Amino acid sequence: MDFADVLRRRQMVRSYTDEPVSDDALNRILQALRRAPSAGFSQGHRLVVVTDAKLRQQAADIAEGRYVELGFPPWISEAPVHIYVGTRENSYHERYGGAEEVRPGYTEIPWPVPFWWFDCGALFMLLQLAAINERLATGYFSSVYTDELAALAQVAGLPDDVALAGVLTVGHPDNGRSLPIPENAVFRKPNDELIEWRR
């Protein structure tokens, strides 16, 4: 698929058919991990891929209710693939804290930007674009509540030193189903409100 077409198709999808995602397509999507940026090549990314229906339903039991209340179908449980996107912050501290051996007197940077989260977002976008390139659809769910995030991390079996950013759903879109537009929907601002030039 042409890259411009991939970008045009980039959106969050909350309705899937029951058609499974092939292992070949899923493995090609996961290859995006190899191209994901990582500050200092710290490689703190951690992914858990879930296709098991019971585990997908457990995640839906935690996070799906608020979407169903808005009128969406039960899309989290319907999506045939869940990719848990996590980050291991200690990988960054280990990478930069060990630099004393290379540069005497070096101390770890104060991390004004927590690059473990920055890199997590970049990886998410690469996975989403790779899925679109496979003519698949993706959605994303997470939580602002720490207890829900902890429960989702437990479903995936993430170790204690890996923080969960959220879950990417992957599947074939159900384009025949009309979805609600929430009352508080926000529409895209024009670029000239978001971009400034200094020439």
NUROBA-995706 format. One record per residue: residue in one letter; y, x, z of N, C-alpha, C in turn. Coordinates in steps of 0.05 Angstrom, whole numbers, plus 5000, padded with zeros to 4 digits. Example, Ala and Ser with C-alpha at 12.3 -4.5 7.8 and 13.67 -1.06 7.14 Angstrom:
NUROBA-995706
PT  aa   n.Y   n.X   n.Z  ca.Y  ca.X  ca.Z   c.Y   c.X   c.Z
PT   A  4886  5264  5156  4910  5246  5156  4934  5264  5156
PT   S  4955  5257  5142  4979  5273  5143  5001  5258  5157
//
This chain:
NUROBA-995706
PT  aa   n.Y   n.X   n.Z  ca.Y  ca.X  ca.Z   c.Y   c.X   c.Z
PT   M  4976  5017  5000  5000  5000  5000  5025  5018  5000
PT   D  5045  5010  4985  5070  5024  4985  5083  5023  5012
PT   F  5096  5045  5020  5107  5046  5047  5129  5024  5051
PT   A  5144  5019  5031  5165  4997  5033  5151  4971  5038
PT   D  5128  4966  5026  5113  4941  5031  5102  4940  5060
PT   V  5093  4963  5070  5084  4965  5098  5106  4957  5116
PT   L  5130  4968  5112  5153  4962  5129  5161  4932  5128
PT   R  5160  4921  5104  5167  4893  5101  5147  4875  5116
PT   R  5123  4883  5119  5102  4867  5132  5101  4872  5162
PT   R  5118  4890  5173  5117  4897  5201  5128  4874  5218
PT   Q  5111  4862  5233  5119  4840  5251  5098  4836  5271
PT   M  5104  4821  5293  5084  4815  5313  5071  4789  5305
PT   V  5044  4790  5303  5029  4767  5294  5014  4755  5319
PT   R  5016  4729  5322  5003  4715  5345  4985  4693  5335
PT   S  4970  4698  5314  4950  4680  5304  4931  4694  5286
PT   Y  4905  4694  5293  4884  4709  5278  4861  4691  5270
PT   T  4848  4698  5248  4823  4685  5240  4801  4698  5257
PT   D  4777  4687  5253  4754  4698  5268  4739  4720  5252
PT   E  4751  4728  5229  4738  4749  5213  4740  4776  5228
PT   P  4718  4790  5231  4719  4816  5245  4733  4837  5230
PT   V  4742  4858  5244  4754  4882  5232  4732  4902  5228
PT   S  4730  4912  5204  4708  4931  5198  4712  4957  5214
PT   D  4690  4970  5220  4691  4996  5234  4706  5017  5218
PT   D  4702  5016  5191  4716  5035  5174  4746  5032  5176
PT   A  4756  5007  5174  4785  5003  5176  4795  5011  5204
PT   L  4780  5004  5224  4789  5011  5251  4790  5041  5255
PT   N  4771  5055  5245  4771  5085  5247  4795  5097  5232
PT   R  4802  5085  5209  4825  5095  5194  4851  5090  5210
PT   I  4852  5067  5223  4876  5061  5239  4878  5081  5262
PT   L  4856  5087  5275  4856  5105  5298  4863  5133  5290
PT   Q  4860  5140  5265  4868  5167  5256  4897  5172  5259
PT   A  4913  5150  5262  4942  5153  5267  4947  5170  5292
PT   L  4929  5169  5311  4932  5185  5335  4936  5214  5329
PT   R  4923  5224  5308  4925  5252  5301  4953  5260  5291
PT   R  4969  5240  5282  4995  5245  5271  5018  5237  5290
PT   A  5010  5228  5314  5030  5218  5333  5046  5241  5345
PT   P  5072  5238  5349  5088  5259  5362  5080  5261  5391
PT   S  5084  5285  5402  5077  5290  5430  5095  5314  5439
PT   A  5113  5308  5458  5132  5329  5467  5117  5354  5476
PT   G  5125  5376  5464  5112  5402  5471  5082  5402  5465
PT   F  5073  5383  5448  5045  5380  5442  5029  5376  5467
PT   S  5040  5360  5486  5027  5355  5511  5002  5337  5509
PT   Q  5001  5321  5488  4978  5304  5481  4970  5287  5505
PT   G  4989  5272  5515  4983  5254  5537  4974  5226  5529
PT   H  4972  5221  5503  4963  5195  5494  4935  5189  5503
PT   R  4930  5164  5510  4903  5155  5516  4899  5127  5505
PT   L  4878  5124  5490  4872  5098  5478  4845  5088  5488
PT   V  4843  5062  5492  4817  5049  5496  4815  5026  5476
PT   V  4794  5026  5460  4790  5006  5440  4769  4985  5450
PT   V  4777  4960  5450  4760  4939  5461  4754  4919  5439
PT   T  4728  4916  5433  4719  4894  5414  4701  4874  5429
PT   D  4693  4881  5453  4675  4863  5468  4690  4837  5475
PT   A  4677  4814  5468  4690  4788  5471  4696  4782  5501
PT   K  4678  4789  5519  4683  4783  5547  4707  4799  5558
PT   L  4710  4824  5550  4733  4840  5559  4759  4829  5546
PT   R  4757  4821  5521  4781  4809  5508  4789  4784  5522
PT   Q  4770  4768  5531  4776  4743  5545  4788  4749  5572
PT   Q  4778  4770  5586  4790  4778  5611  4819  4785  5608
PT   A  4826  4800  5587  4854  4806  5582  4870  4781  5577
PT   A  4859  4763  5562  4872  4738  5555  4877  4721  5581
PT   D  4857  4722  5599  4861  4707  5624  4884  4717  5640
PT   I  4890  4743  5637  4913  4755  5652  4939  4749  5638
PT   A  4940  4751  5611  4966  4752  5598  4972  4729  5579
PT   E  4952  4713  5572  4956  4694  5550  4971  4668  5558
PT   G  4969  4661  5583  4980  4635  5592  5008  4629  5584
PT   R  5025  4649  5587  5054  4645  5581  5059  4639  5552
PT   Y  5042  4651  5534  5045  4646  5505  5035  4618  5498
PT   V  5013  4610  5510  5002  4583  5505  5021  4562  5514
PT   E  5035  4567  5536  5055  4548  5546  5078  4544  5527
PT   L  5084  4565  5511  5105  4563  5491  5095  4550  5465
PT   G  5069  4544  5463  5059  4530  5440  5043  4548  5421
PT   F  5040  4574  5428  5024  4591  5411  4994  4586  5415
PT   P  4978  4592  5395  4949  4590  5399  4939  4612  5418
PT   P  4915  4611  5427  4905  4632  5445  4899  4658  5429
PT   W  4920  4671  5421  4917  4693  5402  4906  4719  5414
PT   I  4910  4723  5440  4899  4747  5452  4869  4747  5452
PT   S  4858  4724  5460  4828  4722  5460  4817  4720  5432
PT   E  4833  4710  5412  4824  4708  5385  4823  4735  5370
PT   A  4842  4753  5377  4843  4779  5362  4817  4794  5366
PT   P  4805  4803  5345  4779  4816  5348  4780  4844  5359
PT   V  4804  4856  5359  4806  4883  5369  4831  4885  5388
PT   H  4827  4897  5411  4849  4904  5429  4849  4935  5431
PT   I  4872  4947  5427  4876  4975  5431  4895  4979  5454
PT   Y  4884  4989  5476  4901  4994  5500  4915  5021  5496
PT   V  4941  5020  5497  4958  5044  5493  4967  5055  5520
PT   G  4957  5078  5528  4964  5089  5553  4975  5117  5551
PT   T  4986  5127  5573  4997  5154  5573  4990  5167  5599
PT   R  4984  5193  5597  4978  5209  5621  5002  5227  5626
PT   E  5019  5219  5644  5044  5235  5650  5037  5263  5659
PT   N  5016  5267  5674  5009  5294  5684  5005  5313  5661
PT   S  4996  5304  5637  4993  5322  5615  5019  5336  5608
PT   Y  5041  5322  5611  5067  5333  5605  5075  5354  5626
PT   H  5071  5347  5651  5078  5365  5673  5060  5390  5672
PT   E  5035  5387  5665  5017  5410  5663  5026  5428  5640
PT   R  5034  5416  5618  5042  5431  5594  5068  5447  5600
PT   Y  5088  5434  5612  5113  5447  5617  5114  5462  5643
PT   G  5099  5454  5662  5098  5468  5688  5084  5495  5685
PT   G  5065  5497  5665  5051  5522  5661  5066  5542  5645
PT   A  5090  5535  5636  5105  5554  5619  5115  5578  5634
PT   E  5114  5579  5660  5121  5602  5676  5105  5627  5667
PT   E  5081  5623  5659  5064  5645  5650  5075  5657  5624
PT   V  5088  5641  5608  5098  5650  5582  5127  5661  5585
PT   R  5143  5647  5601  5171  5654  5605  5176  5657  5635
PT   P  5176  5681  5645  5181  5685  5674  5208  5672  5682
PT   G  5207  5659  5705  5231  5647  5716  5236  5618  5705
PT   Y  5219  5610  5687  5221  5583  5676  5213  5562  5697
PT   T  5229  5541  5699  5221  5518  5715  5220  5494  5697
PT   E  5203  5475  5705  5200  5451  5688  5226  5436  5685
PT   I  5230  5425  5662  5255  5410  5656  5257  5385  5673
PT   P  5281  5375  5678  5284  5351  5695  5276  5325  5682
PT   W  5268  5325  5657  5259  5301  5643  5280  5278  5644
PT   P  5304  5282  5633  5323  5260  5631  5313  5237  5614
PT   V  5295  5243  5595  5281  5223  5580  5251  5227  5586
PT   P  5237  5206  5596  5209  5209  5602  5193  5208  5576
PT   F  5188  5231  5565  5177  5232  5538  5148  5221  5536
PT   W  5135  5219  5559  5108  5206  5558  5110  5177  5549
PT   W  5131  5163  5556  5135  5136  5547  5146  5136  5518
PT   F  5164  5154  5512  5175  5156  5485  5153  5160  5465
PT   D  5135  5179  5471  5112  5185  5453  5093  5161  5451
PT   C  5090  5147  5473  5073  5123  5473  5084  5102  5453
PT   G  5110  5098  5453  5122  5079  5434  5118  5088  5405
PT   A  5121  5114  5401  5118  5125  5374  5089  5121  5364
PT   L  5070  5126  5382  5042  5122  5375  5036  5093  5369
PT   F  5047  5075  5385  5044  5046  5380  5053  5039  5352
PT   M  5076  5049  5344  5087  5042  5317  5069  5053  5295
PT   L  5058  5078  5299  5041  5089  5279  5015  5072  5276
PT   L  5004  5064  5299  4980  5047  5298  4985  5021  5284
PT   Q  5009  5009  5290  5015  4984  5277  5018  4987  5247
PT   L  5032  5008  5238  5036  5012  5210  5009  5018  5196
PT   A  4992  5033  5210  4966  5040  5198  4949  5014  5195
PT   A  4951  4996  5214  4937  4971  5212  4947  4954  5189
PT   I  4973  4953  5186  4986  4938  5164  4977  4950  5137
PT   N  4975  4976  5136  4965  4989  5111  4937  4981  5104
PT   E  4921  4973  5124  4894  4963  5120  4894  4933  5114
PT   R  4918  4922  5110  4922  4893  5105  4913  4876  5129
PT   L  4917  4887  5152  4911  4873  5177  4937  4866  5191
PT   A  4935  4850  5211  4959  4842  5227  4956  4852  5255
PT   T  4979  4855  5268  4979  4865  5296  4999  4849  5313
PT   G  4993  4848  5338  5011  4837  5358  5011  4856  5381
PT   Y  5027  4849  5401  5029  4868  5424  5034  4851  5449
PT   F  5020  4858  5470  5026  4845  5496  5025  4865  5518
PT   S  5041  4860  5538  5043  4877  5562  5053  4859  5584
PT   S  5065  4870  5604  5075  4854  5626  5097  4869  5640
PT   V  5116  4853  5651  5137  4864  5668  5128  4865  5697
PT   Y  5104  4854  5702  5094  4853  5730  5073  4874  5734
PT   T  5077  4891  5754  5059  4914  5759  5030  4905  5765
PT   D  5027  4882  5778  5000  4873  5785  4985  4864  5760
PT   E  4999  4852  5740  4986  4845  5715  4979  4870  5699
PT   L  4997  4890  5698  4991  4914  5684  4966  4928  5697
PT   A  4966  4928  5723  4943  4941  5737  4917  4926  5731
PT   A  4918  4899  5729  4895  4884  5723  4885  4889  5694
PT   L  4904  4891  5675  4897  4898  5648  4885  4926  5646
PT   A  4897  4945  5660  4886  4972  5660  4857  4972  5671
PT   Q  4852  4955  5691  4825  4953  5702  4805  4942  5682
PT   V  4814  4922  5666  4797  4911  5645  4788  4934  5626
PT   A  4807  4951  5619  4801  4973  5600  4787  4996  5613
PT   G  4786  4996  5640  4773  5019  5654  4789  5044  5653
PT   L  4816  5042  5652  4833  5066  5651  4831  5081  5677
PT   P  4830  5107  5676  4831  5123  5701  4858  5120  5715
PT   D  4858  5127  5741  4883  5124  5757  4906  5140  5746
PT   D  4901  5162  5733  4923  5179  5724  4933  5172  5696
PT   V  4925  5149  5685  4934  5140  5659  4949  5113  5663
PT   A  4974  5112  5655  4990  5088  5657  4989  5072  5631
PT   L  4986  5046  5634  4984  5029  5611  5012  5020  5602
PT   A  5018  5024  5576  5042  5013  5564  5038  4985  5555
PT   G  5016  4979  5543  5010  4952  5533  4986  4953  5515
PT   V  4981  4930  5502  4957  4927  5486  4965  4917  5458
PT   L  4955  4932  5438  4959  4924  5410  4935  4907  5401
PT   T  4940  4883  5391  4919  4867  5380  4918  4872  5350
PT   V  4893  4872  5340  4889  4877  5311  4870  4856  5300
PT   G  4876  4845  5277  4858  4826  5265  4869  4816  5238
PT   H  4855  4797  5227  4864  4785  5202  4882  4761  5208
PT   P  4906  4760  5197  4924  4739  5204  4915  4711  5195
PT   D  4920  4692  5212  4915  4664  5204  4942  4653  5193
PT   N  4946  4657  5167  4971  4649  5155  4974  4619  5150
PT   G  4952  4605  5154  4953  4576  5149  4962  4561  5174
PT   R  4966  4574  5196  4973  4560  5220  5003  4563  5225
PT   S  5017  4541  5229  5046  4543  5235  5050  4548  5264
PT   L  5068  4566  5270  5073  4574  5298  5101  4565  5307
PT   P  5104  4560  5332  5130  4551  5342  5151  4573  5342
PT   I  5176  4565  5339  5198  4584  5343  5209  4578  5371
PT   P  5207  4596  5390  5216  4590  5417  5245  4583  5418
PT   E  5253  4566  5437  5281  4558  5440  5300  4581  5444
PT   N  5290  4602  5457  5307  4626  5463  5303  4648  5442
PT   A  5294  4641  5419  5289  4661  5398  5315  4675  5391
PT   V  5313  4701  5387  5336  4717  5379  5331  4728  5351
PT   F  5351  4725  5333  5347  4734  5306  5359  4761  5301
PT   R  5351  4774  5280  5359  4802  5275  5389  4804  5269
PT   K  5401  4823  5282  5430  4829  5277  5432  4845  5251
PT   P  5454  4843  5237  5457  4859  5213  5460  4889  5221
PT   N  5452  4906  5203  5452  4935  5209  5480  4945  5216
PT   D  5501  4934  5204  5528  4944  5210  5536  4939  5239
PT   E  5522  4922  5253  5528  4918  5282  5513  4939  5299
PT   L  5493  4952  5287  5475  4969  5302  5478  4999  5295
PT   I  5490  5004  5272  5492  5032  5262  5522  5040  5259
PT   E  5528  5063  5270  5555  5074  5266  5552  5101  5251
PT   W  5572  5106  5235  5572  5131  5219  5594  5149  5229
PT   R  5589  5175  5230  5609  5196  5235  5608  5215  5212
PT   R  5627  5211  5193  5626  5228  5168  5647  5249  5169
//
